[in-house]
Amino acid sequence: MKNNRMVLHAARVLILLWCTAGISYSQQLTVTGKVTDASSGTGIPGTNITVQGTTTGTITDAGGNYTLDVPSGDAELVFSFVGYVKQVVPVQGRNRIDVQLEEEMIALDELVVVGYGTQRKSDLTGAVAVVETEDIERVATNDISRALQGQTTGVQVHGSGEPGANPIIKIRGVSSFRNNGPLYVIDGVPVVGTADFTTAEIESIQVLKDASASAIYGSRGANGVIIITTKRGQPGSVKVTYDGYFGVQNVARRMEVTNREQFQEMNNLARMNDRSWPAPANDSTSPFFVDSIDTDWQEEAFRTGFINEHTLSISGGSEQSTYNVMMNYFDQTGTIEGPGPAYKRYAFRVNSDTQKGRFKFGESMY
């Protein structure tokens, strides 16, 4: 009787284990499929496929096919590949999921200004960087070179901090022992030196970094080329725009210096090392007593600098002729006490364009 009960108990345990295994097995799902290009229909090898929220995943083979064990039928699969738009697809209990990925064409379709016109970025083989105008306008500075700092890779900008001083700009390092500055091309005209005008005038900036991109400029473009296109008038009614800002500047970090007692202690130690009799730190009758040095000379030398800029532009025109007039005032004082350094700039620019049949005439005056 006792043996029969043990056999019955063992049978119940086996049945329970078998049911649990069946439930566990039913939650597993093997998904197969193929990842193809939406435009050409060809398979995309190396596509990453992962289960959303887990580390479970796989990649497609040379033909774009894949097989993946999904933990549950309500999971989501993430399909991603460089240059394509990522897709998240719910499994919904399916055993086969075919996905078509679309190319991400935002950056490739961007128009880039080169020495001989404009081209799509995808058609260029040279190293060309595009700096967004919105990023430049957020920087409170008096020149374009300083506005490029930190905006693109391979471009190094070093400034002295002095108001009105032109910073040193290098594209992909030093290439010679003489001049390493890039060539500026403003509205198609090469400019010697730096481009000293307000960033509010800029329509677009392209940086040509390597020899293949700047070959059209010859030896002058050996250190890179910065192409700047200024704003032009647009057809329509007269448009008046004002842009201005005001700010303050301070020395970010000052040197830590000693006070009178600390300097007296250092002076005493120096005299002891020199085998001289040190003076007590607070003995004002001693000939070696250090007095009148509690002045903070950094506080006396530094001050708060002010910077402000105001730009007024008037533009408009018809379908045949457009114009743009810009007036700019920039004022910056340094952070050192005294009459200088300070920098002021007054700028006035006029440009117009006229379309006559197949011909277009225009000018830019500064």
Buried (B, 14 or more C-beta within 10 A) or exposed (E): EEEEEEEEEEEEEEEEEEEEEEEEEEEEBEBEBBBBBEEEEEBBBEBBBBBEEEEBEBBBBEEBBBEBEBEEBEBBBBBBBEEBBEBEBEBEEBEEBEBBBEBEEEEEEEEBBBBEEEEEBEEBEBBBBBBEBEBBBEBBBBBBBBBBBEBBEBBBBEBEBBBBBBBBBBBBEEEEEEEBBBBBBBBEEEBEEBBBBBBBBBEBBBBBBBEEBBEEBEEEBBBBBBBBBBBBBEEEEEEEEEBEEEEEBEBEEEEEEEEBEEBBBEBBEEBEEEEEEBBEBEEEEBEBBBEEEEEEEEEEEBBEBBBBBBBBBBBBBEEEBBBBBBBBBBBBBBBBEEEEBBBEBEBEBBBBBBBEEEEEEBEBEB
